[in-house]
Amino acid sequence: MDALHALLRHSAAHHRRETIAFGRRLNALMERLFLTAVWRNFVKRRSERKPDPTTPAMRLGLATERWSWRRVLARRLFPGRERLPRAWRDLYNRDWTTPTLPANTRHRLRHAY
């Protein structure tokens, strides 16, 4: 757990409280955490110091090559077409609320998806 926290503090500037990008709502934090997990497992090499070009996903057999951000973001997956756990669907719909905020205002975008 310490390694994960150190990786987040080091590589995800929004995880540090001193930045303007610090996440204030659970939805935003979780969305960024999902992107960080994809980056860590599919985009980033296992080691910066060693000449090992593989990613953790490649070592597990989930991918045959390193992914680029272009590949990650190339196709949008809609929740109505994919099987997702309920919590992930609620997160995608931004239905999570942040208990510490006095008002959890929600934006209802008509053309978001």
C-alpha positions as CSV (number, residue, x, y, z in Angstrom):
1,M,0.0,0.0,0.0
2,D,2.9,2.4,0.7
3,A,4.3,1.8,-2.8
4,L,0.9,2.7,-4.3
5,H,0.6,5.8,-2.3
6,A,4.2,6.8,-3.1
7,L,3.5,6.2,-6.8
8,L,0.3,8.4,-6.7
9,R,2.1,11.2,-4.9
10,H,5.0,11.1,-7.3
11,S,3.2,10.7,-10.6
12,A,-0.2,12.1,-10.1
13,A,0.2,15.8,-9.2
14,H,-3.6,16.1,-8.5
15,H,-3.1,13.8,-5.6
16,R,-1.1,16.4,-3.7
17,R,-3.1,18.9,-1.7
18,E,-1.0,21.9,-2.6
19,T,-2.1,21.9,-6.2
20,I,-5.1,23.7,-7.7
21,A,-6.0,20.4,-9.4
22,F,-6.5,18.6,-6.1
23,G,-9.6,16.5,-6.3
24,R,-12.4,17.7,-4.1
25,R,-15.1,15.2,-5.1
26,L,-15.1,11.5,-5.0
27,N,-16.2,11.2,-8.6
28,A,-13.2,13.2,-9.8
29,L,-10.8,11.3,-7.6
30,M,-12.0,7.9,-8.8
31,E,-11.9,8.9,-12.4
32,R,-8.3,10.0,-12.1
33,L,-7.5,6.9,-10.1
34,F,-8.8,4.7,-13.0
35,L,-6.7,6.6,-15.5
36,T,-3.6,6.2,-13.2
37,A,-4.3,2.5,-13.0
38,V,-4.5,2.2,-16.8
39,W,-1.3,4.2,-17.1
40,R,0.6,2.2,-14.5
41,N,-0.5,-1.2,-15.9
42,F,-0.6,-0.7,-19.7
43,V,1.3,2.4,-20.6
44,K,4.3,2.8,-18.2
45,R,7.2,0.4,-18.3
46,R,7.8,-1.8,-15.2
47,S,11.1,0.0,-14.4
48,E,12.6,3.4,-15.3
49,R,16.1,2.3,-14.4
50,K,16.3,-1.2,-15.9
51,P,16.1,-1.8,-19.6
52,D,12.9,-3.8,-19.3
53,P,10.4,-2.6,-21.9
54,T,7.5,-4.6,-20.5
55,T,4.5,-3.4,-18.6
56,P,2.7,-5.2,-15.7
57,A,-0.2,-6.0,-18.1
58,M,2.3,-7.6,-20.6
59,R,3.8,-9.7,-17.8
60,L,0.3,-11.0,-16.9
61,G,-0.5,-11.7,-20.5
62,L,-3.2,-9.0,-20.7
63,A,-1.4,-7.1,-23.4
64,T,1.2,-8.0,-26.1
65,E,2.7,-4.6,-26.3
66,R,2.9,-1.3,-24.5
67,W,-0.2,0.9,-25.1
68,S,-0.1,4.5,-26.1
69,W,-2.5,7.1,-24.8
70,R,-3.9,7.2,-28.3
71,R,-4.8,3.6,-28.0
72,V,-6.3,4.0,-24.6
73,L,-8.5,6.9,-25.6
74,A,-9.2,5.7,-29.2
75,R,-12.6,4.3,-28.6
76,R,-15.2,5.3,-26.1
77,L,-16.9,2.4,-24.3
78,F,-20.5,3.2,-23.3
79,P,-21.8,1.7,-20.1
80,G,-25.0,0.5,-21.8
81,R,-22.9,-1.7,-24.1
82,E,-20.4,-3.0,-21.5
83,R,-21.0,-5.1,-18.5
84,L,-19.9,-3.0,-15.5
85,P,-20.3,-3.5,-11.7
86,R,-23.0,-1.3,-10.3
87,A,-20.5,0.9,-8.5
88,W,-18.6,1.6,-11.7
89,R,-21.8,2.5,-13.5
90,D,-22.8,4.9,-10.7
91,L,-19.3,6.4,-10.9
92,Y,-19.6,6.8,-14.7
93,N,-22.9,8.5,-14.3
94,R,-21.4,10.7,-11.5
95,D,-24.0,9.5,-9.0
96,W,-21.5,9.3,-6.2
97,T,-21.7,12.1,-3.6
98,T,-19.0,13.5,-1.4
99,P,-20.2,13.2,2.2
100,T,-18.0,16.1,3.5
101,L,-19.4,18.7,1.1
102,P,-22.4,20.6,2.3
103,A,-24.0,20.7,-1.1
104,N,-23.4,18.1,-3.8
105,T,-24.6,20.0,-6.8
106,R,-24.8,18.0,-10.0
107,H,-24.6,19.1,-13.5
108,R,-27.1,17.7,-15.9
109,L,-25.5,17.9,-19.3
110,R,-27.8,17.1,-22.1
111,H,-25.2,16.1,-24.7
112,A,-22.6,14.5,-22.5
113,Y,-23.3,10.9,-23.6
